[in-house]
Amino acid sequence: MNWKARIESDPAICGGRPRVKGTRLTVEFLLGLLAAGWSEAQVLDNYPHLCDEDLRAVFAFAQAMIEEEKYRPIPHVA
């Protein structure tokens, strides 16, 4: 999935947070709904201007951002 076709960032909109093009729905907000237990169907029903491809782009964007991160193990404290 080419998320760049559906996700954009503009400093003048939503504080520059990545969002679905043509909306004010940020990637962060949509992932938060899903993390809170909303199903994809519930998101699409509540935001009818979104489509399946928009949600796939949100997931692809999140995956791409995580893939670029560098991680260091946190020492386990007993």
N, C-alpha and C positions, 0 to 999 in steps of 0.2 A: 504494500500500500504506500503510495506516495502522499504522505501527510501534507507536504508543502502545497498541494493543490487545494487543501481545505482548511489549513490552520495558518493564521497570520498574527503578527504582532505590530501594533502601532502605538507609539508613545502617547498619542493623544486619546486613545481609547482603552479603557480598563487599566490604566496605569502601565500600558505596554505589556501586560500579561498575554501570553498566547491564548487565542480564542478561535472559535469556529468562524470562518469568514462570513461577513454579512450579519453577524450577531454580536451580542455582548455577553455570550456564554463562554466563559473561560474554560480552558482545559482543566484547571484546578477545580473549578466549581463542578464540572461534569464528573470528574473522577471522585470528588467528594460525595456526590449523590450515590454513585455506584458503591463506594466504600461504606456508605451508611445503609446499604441493603436494597437500594432501588434496583429493579431489573432494567435491562436495556429497553424492554417494552414500556415500562413505566416512564422512563426518561422520554422516549419518543412520543408517548401519549400526552405527556404534560408539556412538551415542547414540539408541537407538530411541524414547525418549520425545520426541524432537524431530520436527518435521514440516517439509515444504517451506515452509509459511507462516512458521514460526519463522525459517528462514534468510533468507527474503525480507525479513522484518522487521529482521533484523540488517543486511542490506545497505541497506535504506531508512533505518534509523537512522544508519548511517555516512554515507550520502549527505547526509542532513539536517544532520548536524553539520559536515561539510565545507562545505556550501552556506552556512552561517552564518558561517564563518571569513572574516576579512579577511587578505589577503596583501600583503606588500610584497616586491618583487623583491630578491633578494640580488645585490649587485654581483659580477660575474665578475672573478676575480683571475687574471691571466695569469702 
